[in-house]
Amino acid sequence: MNQTLAIIKPHAVASGNAGKIIAHLENSGFSIQAIRLAVLNREKAATFYSVHEGKPFYEELVELMTSGPVIPMVLEADAAVEKLRGVIGATDPAEAAEGTVRNLYAESKGRNAIHASDSDENAQVEIGFFFSPNEC
């Protein structure tokens, strides 16, 4: 078993789809190891997505992620990173396979409902960003 990070994005929280997305992830074989509600300020969102700085969608992404509460989660499963990326589907919901999270709940390529770590190494960094070992 290994872990990965998922973040339900603000528009998915605001539209009432967070519970459906969490149930979808659990029904897909993930166990939730940590979960919280968080509000990102611009500095934190810019830091988290710094890998995308300079790309055309960066500013839109930072604005989106600061527009309301997010729900970061540590998920555990065999091959968690790869499995989660399959369960959520392609970034563009028009290209996402039927029944994936983004096919069901994304509004557009930019408002794609959920973030998922893209590698085991990044998953550990991203988990540490939201969940410190010293937290209660």
ChimeraX attribute file (.defattr): number of C-alpha atoms within 10 A of each C-alpha:
attribute: neighborCount
match mode: 1-to-1
recipient: residues
	/A:1	7
	/A:2	12
	/A:3	24
	/A:4	30
	/A:5	28
	/A:6	25
	/A:7	22
	/A:8	24
	/A:9	24
	/A:10	23
	/A:11	23
	/A:12	24
	/A:13	19
	/A:14	13
	/A:15	10
	/A:16	10
	/A:17	17
	/A:18	22
	/A:19	12
	/A:20	14
	/A:21	22
	/A:22	19
	/A:23	12
	/A:24	17
	/A:25	20
	/A:26	14
	/A:27	10
	/A:28	13
	/A:29	16
	/A:30	21
	/A:31	16
	/A:32	16
	/A:33	11
	/A:34	14
	/A:35	16
	/A:36	13
	/A:37	12
	/A:38	15
	/A:39	15
	/A:40	18
	/A:41	14
	/A:42	15
	/A:43	10
	/A:44	15
	/A:45	17
	/A:46	20
	/A:47	13
	/A:48	16
	/A:49	14
	/A:50	12
	/A:51	10
	/A:52	15
	/A:53	13
	/A:54	9
	/A:55	8
	/A:56	9
	/A:57	11
	/A:58	16
	/A:59	15
	/A:60	11
	/A:61	17
	/A:62	23
	/A:63	15
	/A:64	17
	/A:65	25
	/A:66	20
	/A:67	17
	/A:68	17
	/A:69	19
	/A:70	23
	/A:71	20
	/A:72	24
	/A:73	24
	/A:74	23
	/A:75	23
	/A:76	21
	/A:77	18
	/A:78	12
	/A:79	13
	/A:80	22
	/A:81	24
	/A:82	16
	/A:83	15
	/A:84	26
	/A:85	20
	/A:86	14
	/A:87	18
	/A:88	28
	/A:89	22
	/A:90	18
	/A:91	20
	/A:92	16
	/A:93	24
	/A:94	15
	/A:95	12
	/A:96	19
	/A:97	16
	/A:98	12
	/A:99	13
	/A:100	20
	/A:101	26
	/A:102	27
	/A:103	22
	/A:104	19
	/A:105	22
	/A:106	24
	/A:107	16
	/A:108	14
	/A:109	14
	/A:110	14
	/A:111	21
	/A:112	24
	/A:113	28
	/A:114	25
	/A:115	16
	/A:116	20
	/A:117	22
	/A:118	14
	/A:119	14
	/A:120	17
	/A:121	11
	/A:122	15
	/A:123	21
	/A:124	15
	/A:125	16
	/A:126	19
	/A:127	21
	/A:128	13
	/A:129	13
	/A:130	19
	/A:131	17
	/A:132	9
	/A:133	8
	/A:134	5
	/A:135	5
	/A:136	5
